[in-house]
Amino acid sequence: MIQASFFDCDEIRMGSPYQIYQIERIGEWFPLHLMGRDDWVKFEGHNRDGRYFALAFWETVNNEPWHSVVLIDSAKRCDSSSERLQGCCESLQFELEKLQWGPYPGLG
């Protein structure tokens, strides 16, 4: 199962109660192009069998908060990213094998 360890915490401005982090992988494989980013929010989710792993990262566009969700498929060793979503990511989880996320403060 893919996992990430969050480190090097920093403040997100713009009123978010969350911080941003860098990540390092735990496990045998992780998409290398995702390493080195310093804008991950500390939310992650796995589906039941551990094949899919989801993370979210923070972005600022025109001084407005946005985030994107990354879904990693450990069986196919590939990943995909969502479109940019308005607000800060407040939750990230799988429910009935469907990825759910919520923006703060209820935007999106």
C-alpha positions in Angstrom: 0.0 0.0 0.0 1.3 3.5 -0.9 1.7 5.9 1.9 3.2 9.3 2.4 4.9 10.9 5.3 4.3 14.6 5.8 7.1 16.9 7.0 8.3 20.5 6.9 5.1 22.1 7.9 4.4 25.7 6.8 1.4 28.1 7.2 -1.3 28.5 4.5 -2.3 32.1 4.5 -5.8 33.4 3.5 -7.6 32.2 6.6 -7.2 28.5 6.2 -6.9 26.5 9.4 -4.6 24.0 7.6 -0.9 23.9 6.9 1.1 22.8 3.8 3.8 20.1 3.8 6.4 18.3 1.8 5.9 14.5 1.5 8.2 11.5 1.3 7.0 8.2 0.2 6.6 5.1 2.3 6.4 1.9 0.3 8.0 0.5 -2.8 6.7 3.0 -5.4 5.6 6.6 -5.6 5.3 8.9 -8.7 8.7 10.7 -8.7 7.2 13.9 -10.3 5.1 14.5 -7.2 8.1 14.5 -4.9 9.7 17.8 -4.0 6.4 19.8 -3.9 6.0 21.8 -0.8 2.3 22.6 -1.1 0.6 19.3 0.1 -2.3 19.5 2.6 -2.3 16.9 5.2 -5.2 14.8 4.0 -4.9 11.4 2.4 -7.2 8.6 1.5 -7.0 4.9 0.5 -9.7 2.7 -1.0 -10.5 -0.5 0.8 -8.0 -2.8 -0.9 -5.2 -0.1 -0.9 -4.9 0.1 -4.6 -5.8 3.8 -4.9 -4.2 6.5 -2.8 -5.3 10.2 -2.9 -3.6 13.4 -1.9 -4.4 17.1 -2.3 -2.2 20.1 -2.9 -2.8 23.8 -2.4 -2.6 26.5 -5.1 -3.1 30.3 -5.1 -4.6 31.9 -8.3 -5.2 35.6 -8.4 -4.9 35.7 -4.6 -7.7 33.1 -4.2 -7.3 29.7 -2.6 -7.6 26.6 -4.8 -6.6 22.9 -4.5 -6.2 19.9 -6.7 -6.6 16.2 -5.9 -4.1 13.6 -7.1 -5.2 10.0 -7.4 -2.5 7.4 -7.5 -3.1 3.8 -8.8 -0.5 1.5 -7.3 -1.4 -1.4 -9.5 -0.9 0.4 -12.8 1.8 2.7 -11.3 0.2 5.9 -12.6 -1.5 9.0 -11.3 -4.0 11.6 -12.4 -4.9 15.0 -11.1 -8.3 16.8 -10.8 -9.0 20.1 -12.3 -8.3 23.0 -10.0 -11.0 23.3 -7.3 -11.9 26.5 -5.5 -11.2 26.6 -1.7 -8.9 24.7 0.6 -9.2 20.9 0.8 -11.0 20.1 4.1 -11.4 16.3 3.7 -10.3 13.5 1.5 -11.7 10.0 1.8 -13.1 7.0 0.0 -16.8 6.2 0.6 -18.2 3.1 -1.0 -15.1 3.0 -3.2 -15.8 6.5 -4.5 -13.3 9.3 -3.7 -15.0 12.2 -1.9 -13.4 15.6 -1.0 -14.6 18.7 0.6 -13.4 22.3 0.2 -13.1 24.7 3.1 -15.2 26.8 3.8 -17.9 24.9 1.9 -16.9 26.3 -1.5 -17.0 24.3 -4.8 
